[in-house]
Amino acid sequence: MLHVLFISLVSCFIIYIGKRVWKKGSTNFIAGYGKVFTPRNEKQLAKGIGLIIMLFGFESMIFPILSLFFEGIGFYYGLLVVLNFFRKVVV
């Protein structure tokens, strides 16, 4: 039970980080040796990345709690994380 509380606290922190990325509206990527890439529509990209981080935080909070009541739910958690990742990368 204590590990579920710890995971919930870490998940709240992940959600907080995602919200900060969303609100900040700026993202910088390292594009190579000492070069920084700034995308054209930076606010929209930051909003999308922040949303992905917040969804991961919500998933990380919900699935450990559900795993107390249902067995074998870890597969679905991993599947949901992969689908969220591909949702943003492919689209």
C-alpha positions as CSV (number, residue, x, y, z in Angstrom):
1,M,0.0,0.0,0.0
2,L,2.9,2.3,0.8
3,H,4.4,1.9,-2.7
4,V,1.0,2.9,-4.3
5,L,1.2,6.1,-2.2
6,F,4.7,6.8,-3.4
7,I,3.8,6.2,-7.0
8,S,0.9,8.5,-6.7
9,L,3.1,11.3,-5.3
10,V,5.6,10.7,-8.2
11,S,2.7,10.8,-10.6
12,C,1.5,14.1,-9.2
13,F,5.0,15.5,-9.7
14,I,4.9,14.3,-13.3
15,I,1.6,16.0,-13.9
16,Y,3.0,19.2,-12.4
17,I,6.0,19.0,-14.8
18,G,3.7,18.5,-17.8
19,K,1.6,21.5,-16.8
20,R,4.7,23.6,-16.5
21,V,5.8,22.6,-20.0
22,W,2.3,23.4,-21.3
23,K,2.2,26.8,-19.6
24,K,5.8,27.8,-20.4
25,G,5.2,27.4,-24.2
26,S,8.8,27.0,-25.2
27,T,10.8,23.9,-26.1
28,N,14.4,23.7,-27.2
29,F,15.9,20.6,-28.6
30,I,19.6,19.7,-29.0
31,A,19.9,19.1,-32.8
32,G,23.6,18.1,-32.9
33,Y,26.9,19.2,-31.6
34,G,26.3,22.5,-29.9
35,K,23.3,23.4,-32.1
36,V,19.8,24.0,-30.6
37,F,16.8,23.5,-32.8
38,T,13.8,25.8,-32.2
39,P,10.6,24.6,-33.9
40,R,8.4,26.9,-36.0
41,N,5.2,26.6,-33.9
42,E,6.8,26.3,-30.5
43,K,3.7,26.9,-28.4
44,Q,1.7,24.2,-30.0
45,L,4.6,21.7,-29.7
46,A,5.0,22.6,-26.0
47,K,1.3,22.1,-25.4
48,G,1.4,18.7,-27.1
49,I,4.5,17.6,-25.1
50,G,3.0,18.9,-21.9
51,L,-0.2,16.9,-22.6
52,I,1.7,13.7,-23.2
53,I,3.6,14.2,-19.9
54,M,0.4,14.8,-18.0
55,L,-1.4,11.8,-19.6
56,F,1.6,9.7,-18.5
57,G,1.3,11.0,-15.0
58,F,-2.5,10.2,-14.9
59,E,-1.8,6.7,-16.2
60,S,0.9,6.2,-13.7
61,M,-1.5,7.2,-10.9
62,I,-4.5,5.1,-12.0
63,F,-2.9,1.8,-12.9
64,P,-1.1,1.0,-9.6
65,I,-4.3,1.7,-7.8
66,L,-6.3,-0.5,-10.1
67,S,-3.6,-3.2,-9.8
68,L,-4.6,-3.6,-6.2
69,F,-8.0,-4.9,-7.3
70,F,-7.2,-6.6,-10.6
71,E,-4.5,-8.9,-11.6
72,G,-2.4,-8.7,-14.8
73,I,-3.2,-5.1,-15.5
74,G,0.5,-4.2,-16.1
75,F,0.2,-5.2,-19.8
76,Y,-2.5,-2.7,-20.4
77,Y,-0.5,0.0,-18.7
78,G,2.4,-0.6,-21.0
79,L,0.2,-0.7,-24.0
80,L,-1.4,2.6,-23.1
81,V,2.0,4.3,-22.6
82,V,3.2,3.0,-26.0
83,L,-0.1,4.2,-27.7
84,N,0.3,7.7,-26.1
85,F,3.9,7.9,-27.4
86,F,3.0,6.9,-30.9
87,R,-0.1,9.2,-30.9
88,K,2.2,12.2,-30.7
89,V,5.1,10.9,-32.8
90,V,3.1,9.6,-35.7
91,V,0.4,12.3,-35.8
